[in-house]
Amino acid sequence: MNDPTDLAYDGIVERTADGGVIRFERRLSHPVRDVWDAITDPDRLADWWLPFDADITVDLREGGELRFVGRGEEEVEIVCTILRVEAPMLLEHTHIDPGSRVRWELEATDTGCTLRLRHFVTDADAAIERCYVVGLHTSLARLEPALAGAPVPWDWDEFPTTQAAYAELGFAPEVEAS
């Protein structure tokens, strides 16, 4: 198995008085505008964010919605309300868990930009049990290839390896033997 202390497993969970914060920071070799477009344009978001095919709409304004409607056998619909938009540097929206929210912050660097993703949760233990860190990690691992114009599919075979590494760090449940 990969070494869980490796920077490849960069997600963390910080416990707070009102729940917790899942944090990721990624240095990307793409400019802020390109990354902003990848997290706000429905067609580009579809290339890397979800583990299922979906019709995505984005009403990019405070009070607008991010809507993900799954295509396929399972009826999946996720609706998030946009809380804050400061294009092209900050996007904050609700999450499917009541009371939680996700904040995307971009900062220009000499070689591209830094993406800081924070998911504020009301129950850190529940977020860990639901593999939120693993899911975010898996999506973010798909972002760079999508930005480079070569999207990669969600890798369910790699998911248990990533989960095991985060479990060793205390940020995911142990992988169940199959």
C-alpha positions as CSV (number, residue, x, y, z in Angstrom):
1,M,0.0,0.0,0.0
2,N,1.1,3.6,-0.5
3,D,2.6,5.5,2.4
4,P,-0.3,7.4,4.0
5,T,2.1,10.1,5.2
6,D,2.9,10.8,1.5
7,L,1.7,14.2,0.3
8,A,-0.4,12.4,-2.2
9,Y,-2.9,12.0,0.7
10,D,-3.1,15.7,1.6
11,G,-6.7,15.9,2.9
12,I,-7.2,16.5,6.6
13,V,-10.1,16.8,9.0
14,E,-9.9,19.4,11.8
15,R,-12.4,19.1,14.5
16,T,-14.1,22.4,15.6
17,A,-16.6,23.4,18.3
18,D,-19.4,23.4,15.6
19,G,-18.3,20.2,13.8
20,G,-15.2,20.2,11.6
21,V,-13.5,21.3,8.5
22,I,-12.1,19.0,5.7
23,R,-9.2,20.8,4.0
24,F,-7.4,20.3,0.8
25,E,-4.8,22.5,-0.8
26,R,-3.6,21.8,-4.3
27,R,-1.0,23.7,-6.4
28,L,-2.2,23.5,-10.0
29,S,-0.2,24.4,-13.1
30,H,-3.1,26.3,-14.6
31,P,-4.2,29.9,-14.3
32,V,-7.0,31.0,-11.9
33,R,-9.4,31.7,-14.8
34,D,-9.0,28.2,-16.2
35,V,-9.5,26.5,-12.8
36,W,-12.5,28.8,-12.0
37,D,-14.0,27.7,-15.3
38,A,-13.5,24.1,-14.4
39,I,-15.3,24.4,-11.1
40,T,-18.2,26.6,-12.4
41,D,-18.9,25.5,-16.0
42,P,-21.3,22.6,-16.1
43,D,-19.6,20.9,-19.0
44,R,-16.1,21.1,-17.4
45,L,-17.4,20.2,-14.0
46,A,-18.8,17.0,-15.4
47,D,-15.3,16.0,-16.5
48,W,-14.0,15.6,-13.0
49,W,-16.3,16.2,-10.0
50,L,-18.9,13.4,-9.7
51,P,-18.5,9.6,-9.6
52,F,-21.6,9.3,-11.9
53,D,-22.8,10.8,-15.1
54,A,-25.1,13.7,-14.6
55,D,-26.8,16.7,-16.2
56,I,-25.4,19.7,-14.4
57,T,-26.7,23.2,-14.2
58,V,-25.0,26.2,-12.5
59,D,-26.8,29.5,-11.8
60,L,-23.6,31.3,-10.7
61,R,-25.0,34.0,-8.4
62,E,-25.7,34.3,-4.7
63,G,-28.9,32.4,-4.1
64,G,-28.4,30.4,-7.4
65,E,-28.2,26.7,-7.5
66,L,-25.7,24.0,-8.5
67,R,-27.9,21.1,-9.6
68,F,-26.7,17.6,-10.4
69,V,-29.2,15.2,-11.8
70,G,-27.8,11.7,-12.3
71,R,-28.3,9.8,-15.6
72,G,-28.7,6.1,-15.3
73,E,-30.5,3.6,-13.2
74,E,-30.3,5.3,-9.8
75,E,-32.3,8.5,-9.4
76,V,-29.8,10.9,-8.0
77,E,-30.4,14.6,-7.6
78,I,-28.1,16.9,-5.7
79,V,-29.0,20.6,-5.2
80,C,-26.7,23.1,-3.6
81,T,-27.4,26.7,-3.0
82,I,-24.7,29.2,-3.9
83,L,-23.9,31.3,-0.8
84,R,-21.1,33.5,-2.1
85,V,-19.4,34.3,-5.4
86,E,-16.3,36.5,-5.9
87,A,-15.4,35.5,-9.5
88,P,-12.8,34.2,-10.2
89,M,-11.4,33.7,-6.7
90,L,-14.1,32.4,-4.4
91,L,-17.2,30.2,-4.6
92,E,-19.1,29.0,-1.6
93,H,-22.2,26.8,-1.6
94,T,-24.2,24.5,0.6
95,H,-23.7,20.7,0.6
96,I,-26.3,17.9,0.7
97,D,-25.7,17.6,4.4
98,P,-27.9,20.2,6.2
99,G,-25.8,22.9,7.7
100,S,-22.6,22.1,5.9
101,R,-21.0,24.1,3.1
102,V,-18.1,24.0,0.7
103,R,-15.7,26.8,-0.1
104,W,-13.4,27.0,-3.1
105,E,-10.6,29.6,-3.0
106,L,-8.1,30.3,-5.8
107,E,-4.9,32.2,-5.5
108,A,-2.7,33.1,-8.4
109,T,1.0,31.9,-8.3
110,D,3.9,32.3,-10.6
111,T,3.3,28.8,-12.1
112,G,-0.5,28.7,-12.1
113,C,-2.6,28.8,-8.9
114,T,-3.3,27.3,-5.5
115,L,-6.7,25.8,-4.9
116,R,-7.9,25.7,-1.3
117,L,-11.0,23.6,-0.8
118,R,-12.7,23.6,2.6
119,H,-15.8,21.5,3.5
120,F,-17.3,22.8,6.7
121,V,-19.3,19.9,8.3
122,T,-21.6,19.8,11.3
123,D,-20.4,16.3,12.4
124,A,-16.8,15.4,11.7
125,D,-17.3,11.7,12.7
126,A,-20.2,11.4,10.2
127,A,-18.2,13.0,7.5
128,I,-15.3,10.6,8.1
129,E,-17.7,7.6,8.2
130,R,-19.2,8.8,4.8
131,C,-15.8,8.9,3.2
132,Y,-16.0,12.6,2.4
133,V,-12.3,13.0,2.5
134,V,-11.8,10.1,0.1
135,G,-14.4,11.3,-2.3
136,L,-13.0,14.8,-2.4
137,H,-9.5,13.4,-2.8
138,T,-10.6,11.3,-5.7
139,S,-12.4,14.2,-7.4
140,L,-9.5,16.5,-7.0
141,A,-7.1,13.9,-8.4
142,R,-9.2,14.1,-11.6
143,L,-9.1,17.9,-11.8
144,E,-5.5,18.3,-13.1
145,P,-6.0,15.8,-16.0
146,A,-9.3,17.5,-16.8
147,L,-7.6,20.9,-16.9
148,A,-5.0,19.5,-19.2
149,G,-7.8,18.4,-21.6
150,A,-7.5,14.7,-20.8
151,P,-10.2,13.8,-18.3
152,V,-9.9,10.5,-16.6
153,P,-12.8,8.3,-15.3
154,W,-13.7,7.9,-11.7
155,D,-11.5,4.9,-10.5
156,W,-13.6,2.7,-8.2
157,D,-10.8,0.2,-8.1
158,E,-8.4,2.8,-6.6
159,F,-11.0,4.0,-4.1
160,P,-10.3,1.3,-1.4
161,T,-6.6,2.0,-1.6
162,T,-7.2,5.7,-1.0
163,Q,-9.7,4.9,1.7
164,A,-7.2,2.6,3.5
165,A,-4.5,5.4,3.4
166,Y,-6.9,7.9,4.9
167,A,-8.2,5.3,7.4
168,E,-4.6,5.1,8.7
169,L,-4.7,8.8,9.2
170,G,-8.0,8.6,11.0
171,F,-9.9,10.4,8.2
172,A,-11.9,7.5,6.8
173,P,-13.4,4.2,8.0
174,E,-11.3,1.0,7.7
175,V,-11.9,-0.8,4.4
176,E,-14.2,-3.8,4.8
177,A,-12.8,-7.1,3.5
178,S,-14.7,-8.3,0.5
